Every structure is written in C-alpha cells, then in structure tokens.
Amino acid sequence: MVWQRSILKSNAKVSLRGQYGVSFGVSILRSLISGAASFLLLLILMLLAPSALNECLQALFYAAQDRSTLLTQSLLVPLSRLLLLTVAAAVCTLFLKSAVTVGSARFFLHKRFGDTHVSTLFTGFQQRWVHTVGVLFVTGLIAGIWEVLGNAISRSLQRQQVPALDIVASIIAIAGLVATIYFEIRYSYVDFLLADNPNLGNGRARTISNLLTQGEKGRVFLFYLSFIGWYLLAALASVIILTCTIMHALYGSLSGMMDPYTSYMPYLQILSSLASVLPALLFCVLLEWVLFSLILPYVQSARAELYIFVRDRALNAGLLNPAELNLPVPAPQAPPQQPPVC
C-alpha cells in the first residue's frame, strides 16, 4: 500500500475538528517549555559571559605585569566556570525538549483515536525520561554530524584561497547538508516510536524508523517540504510588520535631520529611532511564535497520520511485532470447522 499526501492531510484536518483548541494549547505548552529551555541557556550566557570576559582580561593584565604569573592557570578558572555552566544549561535544554517532543508525539497519536488529555504532553517526563533523552540525543548527533563535518572541511579548504578548491568546498558543504537531511528523514519516526513504546532500545528505534521509511525517503521529504508554505507565510507576516516599522522610524529620523535645530546630532537621532523599533521587534517575535504554534497542530496531526499508516502497514506485512510497540496482539483466528460427516 502506498500513502497519498493529500489523503493524509485531509485525515489530519478531520482529526482536528472539535479538537483544534486543545491541540493548539498543547502546541503552546510545548513551545513554552522548549523556549524556556533555550531562553535559560541564552540568559546564562548573557549573564556570565561579561564577568568571565572581565576575569580573562584581568588575568591577561596581571600576566603582562608579572611574568611569573602563569597565564593558563589564570584563564582556567573563569573559562572553566563559563564552560561548566554552559554545558549544564545545554543539558537542561536537552532534557526539557526531549521530554516534550515525545510527549507531544504521544498526544497527537492518542488524539487520532479520541484521547485528548493535555496531561499526555507531560508523560515524557514520567516514562523513561533519561532513556528518551539518550535516544533523541544520539539520533540528532548521527543526523547533524554530517553537516558539521561538511562545513568544517569546507572552511578549511576555503582558507587555502585556491579557486579550484572553493568549488570542492561548496560541493562538500552541500553534500554534508544532503546527508543530514537524509538521516533526518531516515529517523523521522523515532519520536513517535518512543511515544508508542518508551522502552525501545537506542538502536532498535532507529532500525524500525529506517524500516518504515524504506523506499519512501524521497516521498517523506516531499511530505515535510509541502508544509513550507505555511511557515513562509507566518514568517512573511512578521517580516512585513518589522520592515514597515523600521522604515517608519528611519523616515522620522531622516526628517528630523533636515530640521536645522536638530541636524547637529544625526547619528543620535538614527540610534534613538532604531531603539524605538525594539518593541516592534519583540512583537514580531511573539507574533511569529504564535503563528508557528497555530500551524503546529496541523503538521503534527499529519505526521501522526503518516506514522500510523506506515506502522500499520508494517504490522500487517508481518515486519513488526505489535507487542514491541505496546500494541494489542490480534487474537489468532480459529480454523474453520469441518462440517460433520454423516
């Protein structure tokens, strides 16, 4: 059986009828928890980076004054403190995002069959949380390492300043990006598999996901690509509002520069006008977050429809054991009875 993208999306819209409000609420909660984790990481870096930089500068100053001072030891304390706290914030972010990722997938799977409890989102914190974090971390590492390696090799070749190597560097960077997309598609069902059975092993979850995408990775890529229009539309709304606000602020500052009484401080006027754009910038960020959260229930419902289809197809073909995914095992059918012989 081959799935059709239009049918999956139609089924997703049907499953959202009467359930969009709670699905949107779950998407908002997921974004808030994930955003809080990212904000925590950014806040720690913003608060600690200046003090760590100041300590590093002081260490450099004292090392320059006193030759007996070991520069490496002086820099070790502030840099290690900053690195340790950054790693701790990154681990906190990973733990929060992994839990809500699997919890959200479990919610949309259950919603498909009428169960719409918001508490399902938080089951990722209750069922094998650490194991879930490990599976998603290793999966993301396997997928993302190719792009990192491609960019690293590409930059090292570009530093040679040889025109022929620039072409090779671009090809390697593109190849790394393509490899990352390939593995992202290959393991795109891992979160739903963990939603079905959080006890799935690290390698087994990726093996099943690869099995479910076998021969269909190009079609799955086009399936995800078909949602790009919604995201571009959401981003375009924020870009238009922010652009109009900046143009209005710059127009006001340029008009003030033509005033003979205020033209002696043109740069200050431009800076003050741009500072007035900050509320609009924050509004655009908030608007984009809300618009993306409005799209997320539809995308997640369509993903759940696709996963359920390929999962049931594999089960019917005997490629998977229902018990492995915590699904009820169908009772064996009794053989037809022979009519009594007279």
KEKE-3310 file (N, C-alpha, C; in steps of 0.2 Angstrom, whole numbers, plus 5000, padded with zeros to 4 digits):
npx = (5004:5002:5004:4995:4999:4989:4978:4982:4984:4971:4964:4971:4965:4952:4954:4956:4945:4934:4944:4954:4957:4962:4973:4980:4983:4991:5002:5006:5010:5021:5029:5032:5039:5050:5055:5058:5068:5078:5079:5084:5097:5102:5100:5109:5121:5122:5122:5134:5144:5150:5156:5165:5173:5178:5186:5195:5202:5207:5216:5225:5230:5237:5246:5253:5259:5266:5278:5280:5267:5257:5249:5240:5234:5228:5218:5211:5201:5190:5186:5183:5173:5163:5161:5157:5145:5138:5137:5129:5117:5114:5112:5101:5092:5092:5086:5073:5067:5068:5059:5046:5045:5043:5032:5023:5021:5016:5003:4997:4996:4987:4976:4972:4964:4954:4957:4961:4969:4977:4987:4994:5005:5015:5019:5031:5040:5039:5039:5052:5062:5076:5081:5074:5080:5093:5091:5086:5096:5107:5102:5100:5113:5119:5112:5115:5129:5135:5133:5140:5153:5154:5154:5165:5176:5174:5176:5190:5196:5193:5201:5213:5213:5212:5205:5200:5199:5188:5177:5176:5175:5162:5154:5157:5151:5138:5135:5137:5125:5115:5117:5114:5100:5095:5098:5090:5077:5077:5077:5065:5054:5057:5053:5039:5039:5045:5035:5025:5031:5041:5052:5059:5075:5090:5097:5087:5075:5079:5082:5069:5063:5070:5066:5053:5053:5059:5063:5055:5060:5062:5049:5044:5052:5047:5034:5036:5041:5031:5024:5031:5026:5016:5024:5033:5023:5019:5031:5033:5023:5028:5040:5035:5028:5039:5048:5040:5039:5053:5056:5047:5052:5065:5062:5056:5068:5076:5069:5070:5083:5084:5079:5084:5087:5089:5098:5111:5114:5114:5117:5114:5100:5096:5100:5092:5079:5080:5081:5068:5062:5063:5052:5043:5050:5051:5037:5035:5043:5035:5023:5027:5030:5017:5010:5017:5014:5001:5001:5007:4999:4992:5003:5008:4998:4996:5009:5007:4996:5003:5013:5005:4999:5010:5016:5005:5004:5017:5015:5004:5010:5019:5031:5034:5032:5018:5018:5030:5028:5020:5007:4990:4990:4983:4970:4973:4965:4953:4953:4943:4929:4926:4912:4901:4903:4892)
npy = (4994:5011:5027:5043:5059:5070:5063:5060:5073:5077:5068:5073:5085:5082:5075:5085:5092:5100:5097:5106:5117:5111:5105:5116:5122:5112:5113:5126:5125:5116:5124:5134:5127:5122:5134:5140:5133:5136:5149:5150:5145:5155:5166:5163:5163:5176:5183:5178:5178:5192:5194:5183:5186:5198:5194:5186:5196:5203:5194:5193:5205:5205:5195:5201:5211:5204:5193:5181:5175:5162:5161:5152:5146:5157:5160:5148:5147:5156:5153:5139:5139:5146:5137:5126:5130:5133:5120:5114:5121:5118:5104:5104:5110:5100:5090:5095:5098:5085:5078:5085:5083:5070:5068:5077:5070:5058:5063:5068:5056:5049:5057:5055:5044:5049:5052:5065:5071:5084:5081:5071:5077:5079:5066:5062:5066:5057:5043:5034:5044:5048:5039:5042:5054:5051:5043:5052:5061:5054:5051:5063:5068:5059:5062:5076:5077:5076:5088:5097:5092:5093:5107:5111:5105:5111:5125:5124:5121:5132:5142:5140:5147:5145:5145:5133:5124:5130:5127:5114:5114:5120:5110:5099:5105:5106:5092:5088:5094:5088:5074:5076:5079:5068:5058:5064:5062:5048:5044:5050:5045:5042:5049:5046:5032:5031:5036:5027:5016:5018:5011:5006:5001:5010:5008:5000:5008:5017:5008:5003:5014:5017:5006:5009:5019:5014:5014:5025:5037:5049:5053:5055:5066:5076:5076:5083:5094:5100:5108:5120:5131:5136:5140:5149:5159:5163:5168:5178:5188:5193:5199:5208:5217:5221:5227:5238:5245:5248:5256:5267:5272:5276:5285:5295:5299:5304:5314:5322:5325:5334:5345:5361:5364:5352:5345:5344:5332:5320:5306:5301:5303:5293:5282:5283:5282:5269:5262:5264:5254:5242:5237:5234:5224:5214:5212:5206:5194:5188:5187:5179:5167:5164:5162:5151:5141:5140:5133:5121:5111:5106:5101:5092:5083:5078:5072:5062:5055:5050:5042:5032:5026:5020:5012:5003:4997:4990:4981:4974:4967:4959:4963:4969:4967:4968:4968:4974:4987:4991:4988:4980:4963:4954:4942:4925:4918:4906:4890:4886:4876:4859:4852:4841:4824:4814)
npz = (5000:4996:5002:5001:5000:5000:5005:5018:5024:5023:5032:5043:5045:5047:5059:5068:5069:5081:5090:5089:5098:5110:5105:5100:5112:5118:5109:5111:5125:5123:5115:5124:5135:5128:5123:5135:5140:5130:5132:5145:5143:5134:5143:5153:5147:5143:5155:5161:5152:5151:5164:5165:5154:5158:5169:5162:5155:5166:5170:5159:5160:5173:5170:5161:5168:5178:5176:5181:5184:5179:5164:5159:5170:5176:5167:5167:5177:5176:5163:5163:5172:5165:5154:5161:5166:5155:5148:5158:5156:5143:5144:5152:5143:5133:5140:5143:5131:5124:5132:5130:5116:5114:5122:5115:5103:5107:5112:5100:5094:5102:5101:5088:5090:5098:5112:5121:5132:5140:5149:5143:5137:5146:5149:5144:5154:5163:5159:5157:5155:5155:5147:5135:5132:5129:5118:5108:5108:5103:5091:5085:5085:5076:5064:5063:5063:5050:5043:5051:5049:5036:5034:5042:5035:5023:5026:5030:5017:5010:5016:5010:4999:4985:4969:4963:4974:4980:4974:4976:4990:4991:4986:4995:5007:5003:5001:5014:5020:5013:5017:5030:5030:5024:5034:5044:5038:5038:5051:5056:5062:5075:5087:5087:5088:5101:5108:5107:5112:5125:5130:5120:5113:5110:5097:5091:5090:5079:5069:5067:5062:5051:5044:5042:5033:5022:5005:5003:5006:4999:4996:5009:5012:5003:5008:5020:5015:5009:5019:5020:5014:5023:5034:5028:5025:5038:5043:5034:5038:5050:5045:5036:5045:5054:5044:5039:5051:5054:5043:5045:5056:5052:5042:5050:5058:5047:5043:5054:5054:5044:5050:5055:5068:5074:5067:5071:5078:5070:5070:5083:5082:5073:5080:5091:5085:5080:5091:5096:5088:5095:5103:5093:5087:5097:5097:5084:5086:5095:5088:5077:5084:5089:5077:5072:5082:5079:5067:5070:5076:5065:5057:5066:5067:5054:5053:5062:5056:5045:5051:5058:5047:5040:5050:5053:5041:5041:5051:5047:5036:5043:5047:5059:5076:5086:5100:5102:5101:5110:5107:5105:5103:5090:5091:5088:5073:5074:5066:5052:5055:5051:5042:5050:5046:5039)
capx = (5000:5006:5000:4994:5000:4983:4973:4985:4982:4963:4963:4973:4960:4946:4955:4957:4938:4932:4950:4960:4958:4966:4979:4984:4985:4997:5007:5009:5014:5027:5034:5034:5044:5056:5058:5060:5075:5083:5080:5088:5103:5104:5101:5115:5127:5122:5124:5140:5149:5153:5160:5170:5177:5182:5191:5200:5205:5211:5221:5229:5233:5241:5251:5258:5263:5270:5280:5279:5261:5255:5243:5235:5231:5224:5212:5207:5196:5184:5184:5180:5166:5158:5160:5153:5138:5135:5136:5124:5111:5113:5109:5094:5088:5091:5081:5066:5065:5066:5053:5040:5045:5040:5025:5018:5020:5011:4997:4994:4994:4981:4971:4969:4959:4949:4960:4964:4971:4983:4992:4998:5011:5020:5021:5038:5044:5037:5041:5059:5064:5083:5082:5072:5085:5098:5089:5085:5102:5111:5099:5101:5120:5120:5110:5118:5137:5137:5133:5146:5159:5155:5156:5172:5180:5173:5180:5197:5198:5192:5206:5218:5212:5213:5199:5198:5196:5182:5171:5176:5172:5155:5152:5157:5146:5131:5135:5135:5119:5111:5117:5110:5093:5094:5097:5084:5071:5078:5075:5059:5048:5059:5049:5033:5041:5046:5028:5022:5035:5047:5057:5063:5082:5093:5097:5081:5071:5082:5081:5062:5062:5073:5062:5046:5055:5062:5060:5050:5063:5060:5042:5043:5055:5042:5029:5038:5043:5024:5022:5035:5022:5013:5030:5035:5018:5020:5037:5032:5019:5032:5044:5032:5027:5045:5050:5036:5041:5059:5055:5044:5057:5071:5059:5056:5074:5079:5065:5072:5090:5083:5077:5091:5088:5091:5103:5118:5115:5110:5118:5110:5093:5095:5100:5086:5074:5081:5079:5060:5059:5063:5045:5040:5054:5048:5030:5036:5045:5029:5018:5029:5029:5010:5008:5020:5011:4995:5002:5010:4994:4991:5009:5009:4992:4998:5014:5004:4993:5008:5016:5000:4998:5016:5016:5000:5006:5022:5012:5000:5015:5022:5038:5035:5028:5014:5020:5036:5026:5014:5000:4987:4991:4977:4969:4973:4959:4952:4952:4936:4927:4924:4905:4901:4902:4886)
capy = (5000:5017:5033:5049:5065:5074:5060:5061:5080:5078:5065:5077:5091:5079:5073:5092:5095:5100:5096:5111:5121:5108:5104:5122:5123:5108:5116:5132:5122:5113:5129:5137:5123:5122:5141:5142:5130:5139:5156:5149:5144:5161:5170:5161:5165:5184:5185:5175:5180:5198:5193:5179:5190:5203:5190:5184:5202:5205:5189:5195:5211:5204:5191:5206:5215:5200:5187:5174:5173:5158:5164:5147:5145:5162:5160:5142:5147:5159:5149:5133:5141:5148:5131:5121:5132:5132:5113:5112:5124:5114:5098:5106:5111:5094:5086:5098:5097:5078:5076:5087:5081:5063:5069:5079:5065:5054:5067:5068:5049:5047:5062:5052:5039:5052:5054:5072:5074:5088:5078:5067:5080:5078:5059:5062:5067:5051:5037:5033:5051:5048:5034:5046:5059:5047:5040:5058:5065:5050:5051:5070:5068:5055:5066:5083:5077:5077:5095:5100:5089:5096:5114:5111:5103:5117:5131:5123:5121:5139:5145:5139:5153:5142:5145:5126:5121:5134:5123:5107:5116:5121:5103:5096:5108:5104:5085:5087:5096:5082:5069:5077:5079:5060:5055:5067:5058:5041:5043:5054:5042:5039:5051:5043:5026:5031:5038:5020:5012:5022:5006:5004:5002:5016:5006:4997:5014:5020:5002:5002:5020:5016:5001:5012:5024:5011:5015:5031:5043:5055:5055:5058:5073:5080:5077:5088:5101:5103:5112:5126:5137:5139:5143:5156:5164:5165:5172:5184:5192:5196:5202:5214:5222:5224:5231:5244:5249:5251:5261:5272:5275:5279:5291:5300:5301:5307:5320:5326:5328:5340:5351:5365:5364:5346:5342:5343:5326:5315:5299:5300:5303:5287:5277:5283:5279:5262:5259:5263:5248:5236:5235:5231:5218:5209:5210:5202:5188:5185:5185:5173:5161:5162:5159:5144:5137:5139:5128:5115:5106:5103:5097:5086:5078:5075:5067:5056:5051:5046:5036:5027:5022:5015:5007:4998:4993:4986:4976:4969:4963:4954:4966:4971:4963:4973:4969:4978:4994:4991:4987:4974:4957:4952:4935:4921:4916:4899:4887:4884:4869:4855:4850:4834:4819:4809)
capz = (5000:4996:5005:4997:5004:5001:5010:5025:5026:5024:5038:5049:5046:5050:5066:5072:5070:5088:5094:5087:5103:5115:5101:5100:5119:5119:5105:5115:5131:5121:5113:5130:5138:5124:5123:5141:5140:5126:5135:5150:5140:5132:5149:5157:5143:5143:5162:5164:5148:5153:5170:5163:5149:5163:5173:5157:5154:5171:5170:5154:5163:5178:5167:5157:5173:5182:5171:5185:5184:5174:5161:5158:5176:5177:5162:5168:5182:5173:5157:5165:5176:5160:5151:5165:5167:5148:5147:5162:5153:5137:5146:5154:5137:5130:5144:5143:5124:5123:5135:5127:5110:5114:5125:5110:5098:5111:5112:5094:5092:5106:5098:5082:5092:5103:5118:5121:5138:5140:5153:5139:5135:5151:5151:5143:5160:5168:5156:5154:5153:5154:5141:5129:5131:5126:5111:5104:5108:5099:5084:5082:5084:5070:5059:5062:5062:5043:5041:5054:5046:5029:5035:5044:5029:5018:5028:5029:5010:5008:5019:5006:4994:4979:4966:4962:4980:4983:4971:4980:4997:4991:4985:5001:5011:5000:5002:5021:5021:5010:5021:5037:5028:5023:5041:5047:5036:5040:5058:5057:5066:5081:5092:5088:5091:5108:5111:5107:5117:5128:5132:5114:5113:5106:5090:5089:5087:5073:5065:5065:5058:5044:5040:5040:5028:5017:4999:5003:5009:4994:4997:5015:5011:4999:5013:5025:5012:5007:5024:5020:5013:5029:5038:5025:5026:5045:5044:5030:5041:5054:5041:5034:5051:5056:5039:5039:5057:5053:5038:5048:5061:5048:5039:5055:5059:5042:5043:5059:5052:5039:5054:5056:5075:5077:5062:5073:5081:5066:5072:5089:5081:5070:5085:5095:5081:5079:5098:5096:5085:5099:5105:5087:5086:5102:5095:5079:5088:5098:5083:5074:5089:5090:5071:5071:5086:5076:5062:5073:5077:5058:5055:5070:5066:5048:5054:5066:5051:5041:5055:5059:5041:5039:5056:5052:5035:5043:5056:5043:5032:5047:5048:5066:5081:5089:5107:5103:5101:5115:5103:5106:5098:5087:5093:5082:5071:5074:5059:5050:5057:5045:5044:5052:5041:5040)
cpx = (5004:5002:5000:4995:4993:4978:4976:4983:4975:4961:4965:4968:4954:4948:4956:4950:4936:4938:4955:4962:4963:4973:4983:4987:4992:5003:5010:5013:5021:5032:5036:5040:5050:5059:5061:5067:5080:5084:5084:5095:5106:5105:5108:5121:5127:5124:5131:5146:5153:5158:5166:5175:5181:5187:5197:5205:5210:5217:5227:5233:5239:5247:5256:5262:5268:5272:5279:5272:5259:5249:5238:5231:5226:5217:5208:5201:5189:5181:5180:5174:5161:5156:5156:5146:5134:5133:5130:5117:5109:5110:5102:5090:5087:5085:5074:5063:5064:5060:5046:5040:5041:5033:5020:5017:5015:5004:4993:4992:4988:4975:4968:4964:4954:4951:4964:4966:4977:4989:4997:5005:5016:5022:5028:5043:5043:5039:5048:5062:5072:5084:5080:5077:5091:5097:5089:5092:5107:5109:5100:5109:5122:5118:5114:5126:5139:5137:5139:5152:5160:5157:5163:5177:5180:5177:5188:5200:5197:5198:5213:5219:5214:5206:5196:5195:5190:5176:5171:5173:5165:5151:5151:5152:5139:5130:5133:5128:5114:5111:5114:5102:5091:5093:5091:5077:5071:5075:5069:5054:5051:5055:5042:5034:5042:5039:5024:5025:5041:5053:5061:5070:5084:5093:5091:5076:5073:5081:5074:5060:5064:5069:5056:5047:5058:5059:5055:5053:5062:5053:5040:5046:5050:5036:5030:5039:5036:5021:5026:5031:5019:5018:5032:5029:5018:5026:5036:5028:5023:5037:5041:5031:5034:5048:5047:5038:5048:5059:5052:5049:5063:5068:5058:5063:5077:5075:5068:5079:5089:5081:5084:5092:5090:5096:5110:5119:5112:5111:5114:5102:5091:5095:5094:5079:5074:5079:5071:5057:5059:5057:5042:5044:5052:5041:5030:5038:5039:5024:5020:5029:5022:5008:5011:5017:5004:4995:5004:5005:4992:4997:5009:5004:4994:5004:5011:5000:4998:5011:5011:4999:5004:5017:5011:5002:5012:5020:5008:5005:5019:5030:5039:5030:5024:5016:5026:5034:5020:5007:4997:4988:4985:4976:4970:4966:4958:4951:4945:4934:4924:4916:4906:4900:4897:4888)
cpy = (5006:5023:5039:5055:5069:5070:5060:5068:5080:5074:5069:5082:5088:5077:5080:5095:5094:5099:5101:5115:5118:5106:5110:5123:5118:5110:5122:5130:5119:5118:5133:5134:5123:5129:5143:5139:5134:5146:5155:5148:5151:5166:5169:5164:5173:5186:5183:5177:5186:5197:5188:5182:5195:5200:5188:5190:5204:5200:5190:5201:5210:5199:5196:5210:5210:5193:5181:5171:5168:5160:5158:5146:5151:5162:5153:5143:5150:5155:5143:5134:5142:5142:5127:5123:5132:5125:5111:5115:5120:5107:5099:5107:5105:5090:5088:5096:5090:5076:5078:5085:5074:5064:5072:5074:5060:5057:5066:5061:5047:5051:5059:5047:5042:5054:5060:5075:5078:5085:5074:5070:5079:5071:5058:5063:5061:5045:5037:5039:5051:5044:5038:5051:5056:5045:5046:5061:5061:5051:5058:5071:5064:5059:5073:5083:5078:5084:5098:5098:5093:5103:5115:5110:5109:5123:5130:5123:5129:5144:5145:5144:5150:5141:5138:5123:5124:5130:5117:5108:5117:5114:5099:5098:5106:5096:5084:5089:5090:5076:5070:5077:5071:5057:5057:5063:5051:5040:5048:5051:5040:5042:5048:5035:5026:5033:5031:5016:5015:5017:5003:5006:5008:5014:5004:5003:5016:5014:5002:5008:5020:5011:5004:5017:5021:5012:5021:5037:5050:5057:5058:5065:5078:5081:5083:5095:5104:5108:5119:5132:5140:5143:5149:5161:5167:5170:5179:5190:5196:5201:5209:5220:5225:5229:5238:5248:5252:5257:5268:5276:5279:5285:5297:5303:5306:5314:5325:5329:5334:5346:5355:5365:5358:5342:5341:5336:5320:5308:5297:5299:5296:5281:5277:5280:5272:5258:5259:5257:5242:5233:5231:5224:5212:5207:5205:5195:5184:5183:5179:5166:5159:5159:5152:5139:5135:5133:5122:5110:5102:5099:5091:5081:5075:5070:5061:5051:5046:5040:5030:5022:5017:5010:5001:4994:4988:4980:4971:4965:4959:4957:4968:4967:4968:4974:4973:4986:4995:4991:4981:4969:4954:4944:4931:4918:4908:4896:4885:4877:4865:4852:4843:4829:4814:4802)
cpz = (5000:4998:5001:5002:5005:5005:5017:5028:5027:5030:5044:5050:5049:5058:5071:5073:5077:5093:5093:5094:5108:5111:5101:5107:5120:5115:5108:5121:5129:5119:5119:5134:5134:5124:5129:5142:5136:5129:5141:5148:5138:5138:5153:5153:5143:5150:5164:5159:5149:5159:5168:5158:5153:5167:5168:5156:5159:5172:5165:5157:5168:5175:5164:5162:5177:5178:5175:5185:5178:5170:5160:5164:5178:5173:5164:5172:5179:5167:5158:5169:5170:5156:5154:5165:5160:5146:5151:5159:5147:5139:5148:5148:5134:5134:5143:5136:5122:5126:5132:5120:5109:5117:5120:5105:5101:5111:5106:5091:5096:5103:5092:5084:5098:5110:5118:5127:5138:5144:5149:5137:5140:5153:5149:5149:5165:5166:5153:5151:5151:5147:5135:5127:5127:5119:5106:5103:5103:5092:5081:5081:5077:5064:5058:5061:5055:5041:5045:5051:5039:5029:5037:5039:5024:5020:5028:5022:5008:5011:5014:5000:4987:4975:4965:4968:4982:4980:4975:4987:4996:4990:4991:5006:5009:5002:5010:5023:5019:5014:5028:5035:5027:5030:5045:5045:5038:5047:5060:5061:5073:5087:5093:5090:5098:5111:5111:5112:5120:5130:5126:5115:5108:5099:5087:5086:5080:5068:5062:5060:5051:5040:5038:5034:5022:5010:4998:5006:5005:4995:5003:5015:5008:5004:5018:5021:5010:5013:5024:5018:5019:5034:5035:5026:5033:5046:5040:5034:5046:5051:5039:5039:5053:5051:5039:5046:5057:5048:5040:5052:5057:5045:5044:5057:5054:5041:5048:5058:5047:5043:5056:5064:5078:5073:5065:5077:5076:5068:5078:5087:5077:5075:5089:5091:5080:5086:5099:5092:5089:5101:5099:5085:5090:5100:5089:5081:5091:5093:5079:5078:5089:5083:5070:5076:5083:5070:5065:5074:5070:5056:5059:5069:5059:5049:5058:5061:5047:5045:5057:5053:5040:5044:5055:5046:5037:5047:5052:5038:5036:5049:5055:5070:5085:5096:5107:5103:5106:5112:5105:5101:5096:5089:5087:5080:5071:5067:5058:5052:5051:5047:5045:5046:5043:5038)
residu = (MET:VAL:TRP:GLN:ARG:SER:ILE:LEU:LYS:SER:ASN:ALA:LYS:VAL:SER:LEU:ARG:GLY:GLN:TYR:GLY:VAL:SER:PHE:GLY:VAL:SER:ILE:LEU:ARG:SER:LEU:ILE:SER:GLY:ALA:ALA:SER:PHE:LEU:LEU:LEU:LEU:ILE:LEU:MET:LEU:LEU:ALA:PRO:SER:ALA:LEU:ASN:GLU:CYS:LEU:GLN:ALA:LEU:PHE:TYR:ALA:ALA:GLN:ASP:ARG:SER:THR:LEU:LEU:THR:GLN:SER:LEU:LEU:VAL:PRO:LEU:SER:ARG:LEU:LEU:LEU:LEU:THR:VAL:ALA:ALA:ALA:VAL:CYS:THR:LEU:PHE:LEU:LYS:SER:ALA:VAL:THR:VAL:GLY:SER:ALA:ARG:PHE:PHE:LEU:HIS:LYS:ARG:PHE:GLY:ASP:THR:HIS:VAL:SER:THR:LEU:PHE:THR:GLY:PHE:GLN:GLN:ARG:TRP:VAL:HIS:THR:VAL:GLY:VAL:LEU:PHE:VAL:THR:GLY:LEU:ILE:ALA:GLY:ILE:TRP:GLU:VAL:LEU:GLY:ASN:ALA:ILE:SER:ARG:SER:LEU:GLN:ARG:GLN:GLN:VAL:PRO:ALA:LEU:ASP:ILE:VAL:ALA:SER:ILE:ILE:ALA:ILE:ALA:GLY:LEU:VAL:ALA:THR:ILE:TYR:PHE:GLU:ILE:ARG:TYR:SER:TYR:VAL:ASP:PHE:LEU:LEU:ALA:ASP:ASN:PRO:ASN:LEU:GLY:ASN:GLY:ARG:ALA:ARG:THR:ILE:SER:ASN:LEU:LEU:THR:GLN:GLY:GLU:LYS:GLY:ARG:VAL:PHE:LEU:PHE:TYR:LEU:SER:PHE:ILE:GLY:TRP:TYR:LEU:LEU:ALA:ALA:LEU:ALA:SER:VAL:ILE:ILE:LEU:THR:CYS:THR:ILE:MET:HIS:ALA:LEU:TYR:GLY:SER:LEU:SER:GLY:MET:MET:ASP:PRO:TYR:THR:SER:TYR:MET:PRO:TYR:LEU:GLN:ILE:LEU:SER:SER:LEU:ALA:SER:VAL:LEU:PRO:ALA:LEU:LEU:PHE:CYS:VAL:LEU:LEU:GLU:TRP:VAL:LEU:PHE:SER:LEU:ILE:LEU:PRO:TYR:VAL:GLN:SER:ALA:ARG:ALA:GLU:LEU:TYR:ILE:PHE:VAL:ARG:ASP:ARG:ALA:LEU:ASN:ALA:GLY:LEU:LEU:ASN:PRO:ALA:GLU:LEU:ASN:LEU:PRO:VAL:PRO:ALA:PRO:GLN:ALA:PRO:PRO:GLN:GLN:PRO:PRO:VAL:CYS)
# end
